[in-house]
Amino acid sequence: MSTRINKSKYNLNNLKAFLIEKWLVVLILSLFFSGMFLGSFYINHADSEITNKIIEYCKTLISTRASQTSIGIFKNGLVKYFIFIVFTYFLGLCSFGVPLIFFTPLAFGISNGILCGYIYETYSFNGLMYCVSTIYPSLMIVVILLVLGSCESFQMSIDTLKMQTDKSIVATGNLLKKYTYRYLILLGILIVACIFESLLCNLFIVRFALN
């Protein structure tokens, strides 16, 4: 019994240490999933002119995707995800980027929550299966990239602020090179994720009658 208690205490201590050391990762993920919930709730419960326009956009997006080739789906997905990743990159170069960096995962979650919420509501079980088989696999990869990018931007923004406020700190080009290089790696993985998504879309969109 005492061994079990000690193990449970050890696990709780590990969880506490993880939350303290990885608070930034936990915060970014929490903002993303909060955005997913808010977006899904909004599209299914709000009734306004803006909501109707968003619903029309979702309808157009689904119907267009059903008739698009893999290349077309790839381009649309790349543009959609690219905007969030690049926006996060530029925030890292700003001394005031820290508070705005947290807006990115929230906005990303809201946009995806709106689309997935609409698909759930409109296509019921088929919509759920479509999201699970098509949207979520690539989305989880992009979320990981966004978390990594946000962490990099957070640290870069702090370093930028330090260099501007403390004149004794000499700016170095190596810092920017390493920062940009890491983002280029993230963008390379993003391209692979978009290719993966385009293949899944063509495979499952007709199977689940989203056309």
C-alpha positions as CSV (number, residue, x, y, z in Angstrom):
1,M,0.0,0.0,0.0
2,S,2.8,2.4,1.0
3,T,4.5,1.7,-2.3
4,R,1.4,2.6,-4.3
5,I,1.0,5.9,-2.3
6,N,4.7,6.7,-2.9
7,K,4.2,6.1,-6.6
8,S,1.1,8.3,-6.8
9,K,2.9,11.1,-5.0
10,Y,5.8,10.6,-7.4
11,N,3.4,10.9,-10.4
12,L,1.8,14.0,-9.0
13,N,5.1,15.6,-8.4
14,N,6.1,14.8,-12.0
15,L,2.9,16.4,-13.2
16,K,3.5,19.5,-11.0
17,A,7.1,19.8,-12.3
18,F,5.9,19.5,-15.9
19,L,3.2,22.2,-15.5
20,I,5.7,24.5,-13.9
21,E,8.5,24.0,-16.4
22,K,6.2,23.7,-19.4
23,W,3.7,26.4,-18.5
24,L,4.1,28.1,-21.8
25,V,3.2,24.9,-23.7
26,V,0.3,24.2,-21.5
27,L,-1.0,27.8,-21.9
28,I,-0.7,27.8,-25.7
29,L,-2.5,24.4,-25.9
30,S,-5.2,25.6,-23.5
31,L,-5.8,28.7,-25.6
32,F,-6.0,26.6,-28.8
33,F,-8.6,24.2,-27.3
34,S,-10.5,27.1,-25.7
35,G,-10.7,28.6,-29.2
36,M,-11.9,25.4,-30.7
37,F,-14.7,25.2,-28.1
38,L,-15.6,28.9,-28.5
39,G,-15.7,28.6,-32.3
40,S,-17.8,25.5,-32.3
41,F,-20.2,27.0,-29.7
42,Y,-20.5,30.2,-31.6
43,I,-21.3,28.8,-35.0
44,N,-24.0,26.5,-33.5
45,H,-25.7,28.9,-31.1
46,A,-25.2,32.4,-32.3
47,D,-27.8,34.0,-34.6
48,S,-26.6,37.1,-36.4
49,E,-25.8,38.4,-39.8
50,I,-22.1,37.7,-39.3
51,T,-22.9,34.1,-38.3
52,N,-25.0,33.6,-41.5
53,K,-22.1,34.9,-43.6
54,I,-19.7,32.5,-41.8
55,I,-22.1,29.6,-42.4
56,E,-22.3,30.6,-46.1
57,Y,-18.5,30.6,-46.3
58,C,-18.3,27.2,-44.7
59,K,-20.8,25.8,-47.2
60,T,-18.8,27.2,-50.1
61,L,-15.6,25.9,-48.6
62,I,-17.0,22.3,-48.3
63,S,-18.6,22.3,-51.8
64,T,-15.4,23.7,-53.3
65,R,-13.2,21.2,-51.5
66,A,-15.4,18.4,-52.8
67,S,-14.6,19.4,-56.4
68,Q,-11.0,20.4,-56.0
69,T,-7.9,18.4,-57.0
70,S,-5.3,17.5,-54.4
71,I,-3.1,20.4,-55.6
72,G,-6.0,22.9,-55.0
73,I,-6.6,21.5,-51.5
74,F,-2.9,21.6,-50.8
75,K,-2.6,25.3,-51.8
76,N,-5.6,26.3,-49.7
77,G,-4.4,24.5,-46.6
78,L,-0.9,25.9,-47.0
79,V,-2.1,29.5,-47.2
80,K,-4.5,29.0,-44.3
81,Y,-1.8,27.6,-42.0
82,F,1.0,29.7,-43.4
83,I,-0.7,32.9,-42.3
84,F,-0.7,31.9,-38.6
85,I,2.8,30.5,-38.6
86,V,4.3,33.6,-40.3
87,F,2.3,36.0,-38.2
88,T,3.8,34.3,-35.1
89,Y,7.3,34.6,-36.6
90,F,7.0,38.3,-37.0
91,L,5.6,38.8,-33.5
92,G,8.8,37.3,-32.2
93,L,10.7,40.1,-33.8
94,C,8.7,42.7,-31.9
95,S,9.4,43.8,-28.4
96,F,5.6,44.0,-27.8
97,G,5.0,40.6,-29.3
98,V,4.6,38.6,-26.0
99,P,1.0,39.4,-25.3
100,L,0.0,39.2,-29.0
101,I,1.7,35.8,-29.4
102,F,-1.0,34.3,-27.1
103,F,-3.7,35.6,-29.5
104,T,-2.5,33.4,-32.3
105,P,-3.4,29.9,-30.9
106,L,-6.7,31.3,-29.7
107,A,-7.6,32.7,-33.1
108,F,-6.3,29.5,-34.8
109,G,-8.5,27.4,-32.5
110,I,-11.6,29.6,-33.1
111,S,-11.2,29.4,-36.9
112,N,-10.9,25.6,-36.8
113,G,-13.7,25.3,-34.2
114,I,-16.1,27.2,-36.4
115,L,-15.4,24.9,-39.4
116,C,-15.5,21.7,-37.4
117,G,-18.6,22.9,-35.5
118,Y,-20.4,23.6,-38.7
119,I,-19.5,20.2,-40.1
120,Y,-20.7,18.4,-37.0
121,E,-24.0,20.3,-37.0
122,T,-24.7,19.9,-40.7
123,Y,-23.5,16.4,-41.4
124,S,-23.9,14.7,-38.0
125,F,-22.1,11.4,-37.7
126,N,-20.6,11.7,-41.2
127,G,-19.3,15.1,-40.4
128,L,-17.7,13.8,-37.2
129,M,-16.0,10.9,-39.0
130,Y,-14.8,13.3,-41.7
131,C,-13.2,15.6,-39.2
132,V,-11.6,12.6,-37.4
133,S,-10.2,11.1,-40.6
134,T,-9.4,14.2,-42.6
135,I,-9.0,17.4,-40.6
136,Y,-7.7,16.3,-37.2
137,P,-4.6,14.3,-38.3
138,S,-3.0,17.2,-40.1
139,L,-4.4,19.8,-37.7
140,M,-2.6,18.1,-34.7
141,I,0.6,18.3,-36.6
142,V,0.0,22.0,-37.3
143,V,-0.9,22.6,-33.6
144,I,2.4,21.1,-32.6
145,L,4.2,23.4,-35.1
146,L,2.3,26.4,-33.7
147,V,3.2,25.5,-30.2
148,L,6.9,25.2,-31.1
149,G,6.8,28.4,-33.1
150,S,5.0,30.3,-30.3
151,C,7.6,29.2,-27.8
152,E,10.4,30.4,-30.1
153,S,8.6,33.7,-30.7
154,F,8.0,34.2,-27.0
155,Q,11.7,33.8,-26.2
156,M,12.8,35.9,-29.2
157,S,10.4,38.7,-28.3
158,I,11.8,38.8,-24.7
159,D,15.3,38.9,-26.1
160,T,14.3,41.7,-28.5
161,L,12.8,43.7,-25.6
162,K,16.0,43.2,-23.5
163,M,18.2,44.4,-26.3
164,Q,16.1,47.6,-26.7
165,T,15.8,48.4,-23.0
166,D,19.3,47.4,-21.9
167,K,21.9,49.2,-24.0
168,S,24.7,47.1,-22.6
169,I,23.4,44.1,-24.6
170,V,24.8,44.0,-28.1
171,A,22.5,42.7,-30.8
172,T,23.7,39.7,-32.6
173,G,22.8,38.4,-36.0
174,N,23.3,34.8,-35.0
175,L,20.2,35.0,-32.8
176,L,18.1,36.0,-35.7
177,K,19.7,33.4,-38.0
178,K,18.9,30.6,-35.5
179,Y,15.4,31.9,-35.0
180,T,14.7,32.1,-38.8
181,Y,16.3,28.7,-39.4
182,R,14.1,27.0,-36.8
183,Y,11.0,28.6,-38.4
184,L,12.1,27.4,-41.9
185,I,12.2,23.8,-40.5
186,L,8.7,24.3,-39.1
187,L,7.5,25.6,-42.5
188,G,9.1,22.5,-44.2
189,I,7.1,20.2,-41.9
190,L,4.0,22.3,-42.5
191,I,4.3,21.6,-46.3
192,V,4.4,17.9,-45.5
193,A,1.3,18.2,-43.3
194,C,-0.6,20.0,-46.0
195,I,0.3,17.3,-48.5
196,F,-1.0,14.8,-46.0
197,E,-4.2,16.7,-45.6
198,S,-4.9,17.0,-49.3
199,L,-4.5,13.3,-49.8
200,L,-6.9,12.5,-46.9
201,C,-9.5,15.0,-48.2
202,N,-9.8,13.4,-51.6
203,L,-10.0,10.0,-50.0
204,F,-12.7,10.7,-47.5
205,I,-14.8,13.7,-48.6
206,V,-16.9,11.7,-51.0
207,R,-17.0,8.6,-48.8
208,F,-18.7,10.6,-46.0
209,A,-21.0,12.4,-48.5
210,L,-19.8,15.9,-47.8
211,N,-20.6,17.1,-51.3
